[in-house]
Amino acid sequence: MIDQKLENLYVIGKLRQDLPDLMESWTERSAIFRSAVDGLIDQPYGDKPREKIDLFYCGKPDAPLLVYLHGGYWQRGDKSIYSFIAKPFVEQGVDVALVGYPLCPQVSLTGLVNSVRQSLVFLFNNAKILKINADRINICGNSAGGHLVAMMLATQWPKFDSRLPPDLIKFGVPVSALYQLEPLRSTTLNEAVGLNADEARLNSPQFLSASTDAPILSAVGGAETPVFFEQLESFVQEWESESRAIEKHVEPDADHFDIIERLGDSESEIFKAVYQRLR
């Protein structure tokens, strides 16, 4: 049964009447950027059609790598829409990888999470061929992508692949993320995702343990609905420790979509906060 209060708080696309125009603008800007930058488009990392990576190179040796995971509540969106976010990072000496992944309901959320894990395994194991730095992997994502960032930070990489170090990820940035998924079962978002109680908990980072002490910058827009602040506070309370620094960043006057726009703006507070902390 749909809980209308939760529906209004989580289904945030309904709050932006200009969302189709905004997405079209991002798509156009991203296409222009891809046509002008040194990159590798649609590099497969798995067998599924959407298991592909776009890599953009800054041209500097041993540059940090920022892996970006797009949002869309695990059921919509495409990496190609968000290439524009890579532009200011590439211009300031950072290589950027945008990861595509299969969407629900074609796969379960657990299967989707495993695809994203596979993308990081691929990047690490093929770093020399791809001309990226396997020792400087940072990860960022918005909304559902922020959830995936936290899931990657909770992954015990040597158990997933014995060739991997436990500190594969050096720095994580979940943006406007979802850390506990049970509330979504009472919204229309679950029609495609199909979470039951067990899978919702299995894929809720708040109830998992961080796999390393990599620093985390948890960001949220100042104009988000209250549930995103509540999710953030609960996550930090569970994950923060003496050895693991979790910084909180509130982007002033930004809603769930403004904060994505600002990630691609080198003058914004969130861009500077992320860029300055890349390992």
Contacts in CASP RR format, 6 or more apart in sequence:
PFRMAT RR
TARGET T0000
AUTHOR 0000-0000-0000
METHOD contacts of the structure
MODEL  1
MIDQKLENLYVIGKLRQDLPDLMESWTERSAIFRSAVDGLIDQPYGDKPR
EKIDLFYCGKPDAPLLVYLHGGYWQRGDKSIYSFIAKPFVEQGVDVALVG
YPLCPQVSLTGLVNSVRQSLVFLFNNAKILKINADRINICGNSAGGHLVA
MMLATQWPKFDSRLPPDLIKFGVPVSALYQLEPLRSTTLNEAVGLNADEA
RLNSPQFLSASTDAPILSAVGGAETPVFFEQLESFVQEWESESRAIEKHV
EPDADHFDIIERLGDSESEIFKAVYQRLR
1 186 0 8 1.000
2 186 0 8 1.000
2 187 0 8 1.000
2 188 0 8 1.000
3 183 0 8 1.000
3 186 0 8 1.000
3 187 0 8 1.000
6 183 0 8 1.000
6 184 0 8 1.000
6 186 0 8 1.000
6 187 0 8 1.000
6 227 0 8 1.000
7 186 0 8 1.000
7 187 0 8 1.000
7 188 0 8 1.000
8 14 0 8 1.000
8 225 0 8 1.000
9 225 0 8 1.000
9 226 0 8 1.000
9 227 0 8 1.000
10 183 0 8 1.000
10 184 0 8 1.000
10 187 0 8 1.000
10 189 0 8 1.000
10 225 0 8 1.000
10 227 0 8 1.000
11 187 0 8 1.000
11 188 0 8 1.000
11 189 0 8 1.000
12 224 0 8 1.000
12 225 0 8 1.000
12 255 0 8 1.000
12 256 0 8 1.000
12 257 0 8 1.000
13 19 0 8 1.000
13 256 0 8 1.000
13 257 0 8 1.000
15 225 0 8 1.000
15 255 0 8 1.000
15 256 0 8 1.000
16 22 0 8 1.000
16 255 0 8 1.000
16 256 0 8 1.000
16 257 0 8 1.000
19 257 0 8 1.000
22 257 0 8 1.000
22 261 0 8 1.000
23 81 0 8 1.000
26 81 0 8 1.000
26 82 0 8 1.000
26 84 0 8 1.000
26 260 0 8 1.000
26 261 0 8 1.000
27 80 0 8 1.000
27 81 0 8 1.000
29 83 0 8 1.000
29 84 0 8 1.000
30 80 0 8 1.000
30 81 0 8 1.000
30 82 0 8 1.000
30 83 0 8 1.000
30 84 0 8 1.000
31 80 0 8 1.000
31 83 0 8 1.000
33 56 0 8 1.000
33 83 0 8 1.000
33 84 0 8 1.000
33 86 0 8 1.000
33 87 0 8 1.000
34 41 0 8 1.000
34 54 0 8 1.000
34 56 0 8 1.000
34 80 0 8 1.000
34 83 0 8 1.000
37 56 0 8 1.000
37 57 0 8 1.000
37 86 0 8 1.000
37 87 0 8 1.000
37 90 0 8 1.000
38 56 0 8 1.000
38 57 0 8 1.000
38 59 0 8 1.000
39 54 0 8 1.000
39 55 0 8 1.000
39 56 0 8 1.000
39 57 0 8 1.000
40 53 0 8 1.000
40 54 0 8 1.000
40 55 0 8 1.000
40 57 0 8 1.000
40 130 0 8 1.000
41 54 0 8 1.000
42 52 0 8 1.000
42 53 0 8 1.000
42 54 0 8 1.000
43 52 0 8 1.000
43 53 0 8 1.000
43 54 0 8 1.000
43 55 0 8 1.000
43 130 0 8 1.000
44 51 0 8 1.000
44 52 0 8 1.000
44 53 0 8 1.000
45 51 0 8 1.000
45 52 0 8 1.000
45 53 0 8 1.000
45 99 0 8 1.000
45 118 0 8 1.000
45 119 0 8 1.000
45 122 0 8 1.000
45 123 0 8 1.000
46 115 0 8 1.000
46 118 0 8 1.000
46 122 0 8 1.000
48 102 0 8 1.000
48 107 0 8 1.000
48 115 0 8 1.000
49 102 0 8 1.000
50 78 0 8 1.000
50 100 0 8 1.000
50 101 0 8 1.000
50 102 0 8 1.000
50 103 0 8 1.000
51 100 0 8 1.000
51 101 0 8 1.000
51 102 0 8 1.000
51 115 0 8 1.000
51 118 0 8 1.000
51 119 0 8 1.000
52 79 0 8 1.000
52 100 0 8 1.000
53 79 0 8 1.000
53 97 0 8 1.000
53 98 0 8 1.000
53 99 0 8 1.000
53 100 0 8 1.000
53 119 0 8 1.000
53 122 0 8 1.000
53 123 0 8 1.000
54 79 0 8 1.000
54 80 0 8 1.000
54 83 0 8 1.000
54 97 0 8 1.000
54 98 0 8 1.000
55 95 0 8 1.000
55 96 0 8 1.000
55 97 0 8 1.000
55 130 0 8 1.000
55 132 0 8 1.000
56 83 0 8 1.000
56 86 0 8 1.000
56 90 0 8 1.000
56 95 0 8 1.000
56 96 0 8 1.000
56 97 0 8 1.000
56 98 0 8 1.000
57 90 0 8 1.000
57 95 0 8 1.000
57 131 0 8 1.000
58 89 0 8 1.000
58 90 0 8 1.000
58 91 0 8 1.000
58 92 0 8 1.000
58 93 0 8 1.000
58 94 0 8 1.000
58 95 0 8 1.000
59 93 0 8 1.000
59 95 0 8 1.000
60 93 0 8 1.000
62 133 0 8 1.000
62 136 0 8 1.000
63 93 0 8 1.000
63 94 0 8 1.000
63 95 0 8 1.000
63 132 0 8 1.000
63 133 0 8 1.000
63 136 0 8 1.000
64 93 0 8 1.000
64 94 0 8 1.000
64 95 0 8 1.000
64 133 0 8 1.000
64 136 0 8 1.000
64 138 0 8 1.000
64 278 0 8 1.000
64 279 0 8 1.000
65 94 0 8 1.000
65 95 0 8 1.000
65 96 0 8 1.000
65 97 0 8 1.000
65 123 0 8 1.000
65 132 0 8 1.000
65 133 0 8 1.000
65 136 0 8 1.000
65 137 0 8 1.000
65 138 0 8 1.000
66 86 0 8 1.000
66 89 0 8 1.000
66 94 0 8 1.000
66 95 0 8 1.000
66 96 0 8 1.000
66 97 0 8 1.000
66 138 0 8 1.000
66 139 0 8 1.000
66 140 0 8 1.000
66 274 0 8 1.000
66 278 0 8 1.000
67 96 0 8 1.000
67 97 0 8 1.000
67 98 0 8 1.000
67 99 0 8 1.000
67 119 0 8 1.000
67 120 0 8 1.000
67 123 0 8 1.000
67 137 0 8 1.000
67 138 0 8 1.000
67 139 0 8 1.000
67 140 0 8 1.000
68 79 0 8 1.000
68 82 0 8 1.000
68 85 0 8 1.000
68 86 0 8 1.000
68 96 0 8 1.000
68 97 0 8 1.000
68 98 0 8 1.000
68 99 0 8 1.000
68 139 0 8 1.000
68 140 0 8 1.000
68 141 0 8 1.000
69 99 0 8 1.000
69 100 0 8 1.000
69 101 0 8 1.000
69 116 0 8 1.000
69 139 0 8 1.000
69 140 0 8 1.000
69 141 0 8 1.000
69 142 0 8 1.000
69 145 0 8 1.000
69 146 0 8 1.000
69 148 0 8 1.000
69 149 0 8 1.000
70 77 0 8 1.000
70 78 0 8 1.000
70 79 0 8 1.000
70 81 0 8 1.000
70 82 0 8 1.000
70 98 0 8 1.000
70 100 0 8 1.000
70 141 0 8 1.000
70 142 0 8 1.000
70 144 0 8 1.000
70 145 0 8 1.000
71 77 0 8 1.000
71 141 0 8 1.000
71 142 0 8 1.000
71 143 0 8 1.000
71 144 0 8 1.000
71 145 0 8 1.000
71 146 0 8 1.000
72 143 0 8 1.000
72 144 0 8 1.000
72 145 0 8 1.000
73 143 0 8 1.000
73 144 0 8 1.000
73 189 0 8 1.000
73 192 0 8 1.000
73 193 0 8 1.000
74 103 0 8 1.000
74 104 0 8 1.000
74 109 0 8 1.000
74 112 0 8 1.000
74 144 0 8 1.000
74 147 0 8 1.000
74 192 0 8 1.000
74 193 0 8 1.000
75 103 0 8 1.000
75 104 0 8 1.000
75 105 0 8 1.000
75 189 0 8 1.000
75 192 0 8 1.000
75 193 0 8 1.000
76 103 0 8 1.000
77 103 0 8 1.000
78 100 0 8 1.000
79 98 0 8 1.000
79 99 0 8 1.000
79 100 0 8 1.000
82 98 0 8 1.000
82 260 0 8 1.000
83 98 0 8 1.000
84 264 0 8 1.000
85 96 0 8 1.000
85 98 0 8 1.000
85 260 0 8 1.000
85 263 0 8 1.000
85 264 0 8 1.000
86 96 0 8 1.000
86 98 0 8 1.000
87 264 0 8 1.000
88 264 0 8 1.000
88 265 0 8 1.000
88 266 0 8 1.000
88 271 0 8 1.000
88 275 0 8 1.000
89 96 0 8 1.000
89 264 0 8 1.000
89 275 0 8 1.000
90 96 0 8 1.000
91 266 0 8 1.000
92 266 0 8 1.000
92 275 0 8 1.000
94 275 0 8 1.000
94 278 0 8 1.000
95 132 0 8 1.000
95 133 0 8 1.000
97 123 0 8 1.000
97 132 0 8 1.000
99 116 0 8 1.000
99 119 0 8 1.000
100 119 0 8 1.000
101 112 0 8 1.000
101 115 0 8 1.000
101 116 0 8 1.000
101 119 0 8 1.000
101 148 0 8 1.000
102 111 0 8 1.000
102 112 0 8 1.000
102 115 0 8 1.000
103 112 0 8 1.000
103 192 0 8 1.000
104 112 0 8 1.000
104 192 0 8 1.000
104 193 0 8 1.000
104 194 0 8 1.000
105 192 0 8 1.000
105 193 0 8 1.000
105 194 0 8 1.000
107 115 0 8 1.000
108 194 0 8 1.000
108 199 0 8 1.000
109 181 0 8 1.000
109 193 0 8 1.000
109 194 0 8 1.000
109 195 0 8 1.000
109 199 0 8 1.000
109 203 0 8 1.000
110 199 0 8 1.000
110 202 0 8 1.000
110 203 0 8 1.000
112 148 0 8 1.000
113 148 0 8 1.000
113 151 0 8 1.000
113 203 0 8 1.000
116 148 0 8 1.000
116 151 0 8 1.000
116 152 0 8 1.000
117 152 0 8 1.000
117 155 0 8 1.000
117 160 0 8 1.000
120 137 0 8 1.000
120 139 0 8 1.000
120 152 0 8 1.000
120 168 0 8 1.000
120 169 0 8 1.000
121 157 0 8 1.000
121 160 0 8 1.000
121 161 0 8 1.000
121 164 0 8 1.000
123 130 0 8 1.000
123 132 0 8 1.000
123 134 0 8 1.000
123 137 0 8 1.000
124 134 0 8 1.000
124 137 0 8 1.000
124 164 0 8 1.000
124 168 0 8 1.000
125 161 0 8 1.000
125 163 0 8 1.000
127 133 0 8 1.000
127 134 0 8 1.000
128 134 0 8 1.000
135 170 0 8 1.000
136 170 0 8 1.000
136 278 0 8 1.000
136 279 0 8 1.000
137 168 0 8 1.000
137 169 0 8 1.000
137 170 0 8 1.000
138 169 0 8 1.000
138 170 0 8 1.000
138 171 0 8 1.000
138 172 0 8 1.000
138 173 0 8 1.000
138 278 0 8 1.000
138 279 0 8 1.000
139 149 0 8 1.000
139 152 0 8 1.000
139 153 0 8 1.000
139 169 0 8 1.000
139 171 0 8 1.000
139 172 0 8 1.000
139 173 0 8 1.000
140 146 0 8 1.000
140 149 0 8 1.000
140 172 0 8 1.000
140 173 0 8 1.000
140 174 0 8 1.000
140 175 0 8 1.000
140 263 0 8 1.000
140 274 0 8 1.000
141 148 0 8 1.000
141 149 0 8 1.000
141 173 0 8 1.000
141 174 0 8 1.000
141 175 0 8 1.000
141 177 0 8 1.000
142 175 0 8 1.000
142 176 0 8 1.000
142 177 0 8 1.000
142 259 0 8 1.000
142 260 0 8 1.000
142 263 0 8 1.000
143 175 0 8 1.000
143 176 0 8 1.000
143 177 0 8 1.000
143 178 0 8 1.000
143 256 0 8 1.000
144 178 0 8 1.000
145 174 0 8 1.000
145 175 0 8 1.000
145 177 0 8 1.000
146 174 0 8 1.000
146 175 0 8 1.000
146 176 0 8 1.000
146 177 0 8 1.000
146 178 0 8 1.000
147 174 0 8 1.000
147 177 0 8 1.000
147 178 0 8 1.000
147 179 0 8 1.000
147 181 0 8 1.000
147 203 0 8 1.000
147 205 0 8 1.000
149 172 0 8 1.000
149 173 0 8 1.000
149 174 0 8 1.000
149 175 0 8 1.000
149 177 0 8 1.000
150 174 0 8 1.000
150 177 0 8 1.000
150 179 0 8 1.000
150 205 0 8 1.000
150 235 0 8 1.000
151 203 0 8 1.000
151 205 0 8 1.000
151 208 0 8 1.000
152 169 0 8 1.000
153 169 0 8 1.000
153 172 0 8 1.000
153 205 0 8 1.000
153 210 0 8 1.000
153 211 0 8 1.000
153 212 0 8 1.000
153 214 0 8 1.000
153 216 0 8 1.000
154 205 0 8 1.000
154 208 0 8 1.000
154 209 0 8 1.000
154 210 0 8 1.000
154 211 0 8 1.000
155 211 0 8 1.000
156 166 0 8 1.000
156 211 0 8 1.000
157 164 0 8 1.000
157 165 0 8 1.000
157 166 0 8 1.000
157 168 0 8 1.000
157 211 0 8 1.000
158 164 0 8 1.000
158 165 0 8 1.000
158 166 0 8 1.000
166 211 0 8 1.000
166 212 0 8 1.000
167 212 0 8 1.000
167 213 0 8 1.000
167 214 0 8 1.000
168 212 0 8 1.000
169 212 0 8 1.000
169 214 0 8 1.000
170 214 0 8 1.000
170 279 0 8 1.000
171 214 0 8 1.000
171 215 0 8 1.000
171 216 0 8 1.000
171 217 0 8 1.000
171 277 0 8 1.000
171 278 0 8 1.000
171 279 0 8 1.000
172 214 0 8 1.000
172 215 0 8 1.000
172 216 0 8 1.000
172 217 0 8 1.000
173 216 0 8 1.000
173 217 0 8 1.000
173 218 0 8 1.000
173 219 0 8 1.000
173 274 0 8 1.000
173 277 0 8 1.000
174 216 0 8 1.000
174 218 0 8 1.000
174 219 0 8 1.000
175 219 0 8 1.000
175 220 0 8 1.000
175 259 0 8 1.000
175 260 0 8 1.000
175 263 0 8 1.000
175 270 0 8 1.000
176 219 0 8 1.000
176 220 0 8 1.000
176 221 0 8 1.000
176 224 0 8 1.000
176 228 0 8 1.000
176 256 0 8 1.000
176 259 0 8 1.000
177 205 0 8 1.000
177 218 0 8 1.000
177 228 0 8 1.000
177 231 0 8 1.000
177 232 0 8 1.000
177 235 0 8 1.000
178 184 0 8 1.000
178 231 0 8 1.000
179 204 0 8 1.000
179 205 0 8 1.000
179 206 0 8 1.000
179 231 0 8 1.000
179 232 0 8 1.000
179 234 0 8 1.000
179 235 0 8 1.000
180 204 0 8 1.000
180 205 0 8 1.000
180 206 0 8 1.000
180 207 0 8 1.000
180 231 0 8 1.000
180 234 0 8 1.000
180 235 0 8 1.000
181 195 0 8 1.000
181 200 0 8 1.000
181 201 0 8 1.000
181 203 0 8 1.000
181 204 0 8 1.000
182 197 0 8 1.000
182 200 0 8 1.000
182 201 0 8 1.000
182 204 0 8 1.000
183 227 0 8 1.000
184 190 0 8 1.000
184 193 0 8 1.000
184 195 0 8 1.000
184 200 0 8 1.000
185 195 0 8 1.000
185 196 0 8 1.000
185 197 0 8 1.000
185 200 0 8 1.000
195 203 0 8 1.000
201 207 0 8 1.000
205 235 0 8 1.000
205 239 0 8 1.000
206 231 0 8 1.000
206 234 0 8 1.000
206 235 0 8 1.000
206 238 0 8 1.000
206 239 0 8 1.000
207 238 0 8 1.000
210 216 0 8 1.000
210 239 0 8 1.000
210 244 0 8 1.000
213 241 0 8 1.000
213 243 0 8 1.000
213 244 0 8 1.000
214 244 0 8 1.000
215 244 0 8 1.000
215 245 0 8 1.000
215 246 0 8 1.000
215 247 0 8 1.000
215 277 0 8 1.000
216 239 0 8 1.000
216 244 0 8 1.000
216 245 0 8 1.000
216 246 0 8 1.000
216 247 0 8 1.000
217 246 0 8 1.000
217 247 0 8 1.000
217 248 0 8 1.000
217 249 0 8 1.000
217 273 0 8 1.000
217 274 0 8 1.000
217 277 0 8 1.000
218 232 0 8 1.000
218 235 0 8 1.000
218 236 0 8 1.000
218 246 0 8 1.000
218 247 0 8 1.000
218 248 0 8 1.000
218 249 0 8 1.000
219 248 0 8 1.000
219 249 0 8 1.000
219 250 0 8 1.000
219 251 0 8 1.000
219 259 0 8 1.000
219 270 0 8 1.000
219 273 0 8 1.000
220 228 0 8 1.000
220 229 0 8 1.000
220 232 0 8 1.000
220 248 0 8 1.000
220 249 0 8 1.000
220 250 0 8 1.000
220 251 0 8 1.000
220 259 0 8 1.000
221 228 0 8 1.000
221 250 0 8 1.000
221 251 0 8 1.000
221 254 0 8 1.000
221 255 0 8 1.000
221 256 0 8 1.000
221 258 0 8 1.000
221 259 0 8 1.000
222 250 0 8 1.000
222 251 0 8 1.000
222 252 0 8 1.000
222 253 0 8 1.000
222 254 0 8 1.000
222 255 0 8 1.000
223 253 0 8 1.000
223 254 0 8 1.000
223 255 0 8 1.000
223 258 0 8 1.000
224 254 0 8 1.000
224 255 0 8 1.000
224 256 0 8 1.000
225 256 0 8 1.000
228 256 0 8 1.000
232 248 0 8 1.000
236 246 0 8 1.000
236 248 0 8 1.000
239 246 0 8 1.000
240 246 0 8 1.000
249 269 0 8 1.000
249 270 0 8 1.000
249 273 0 8 1.000
251 258 0 8 1.000
251 259 0 8 1.000
251 262 0 8 1.000
251 268 0 8 1.000
251 269 0 8 1.000
251 270 0 8 1.000
252 269 0 8 1.000
254 262 0 8 1.000
254 270 0 8 1.000
259 270 0 8 1.000
262 268 0 8 1.000
262 269 0 8 1.000
262 270 0 8 1.000
262 271 0 8 1.000
263 270 0 8 1.000
263 271 0 8 1.000
263 274 0 8 1.000
264 271 0 8 1.000
265 271 0 8 1.000
266 272 0 8 1.000
266 275 0 8 1.000
END
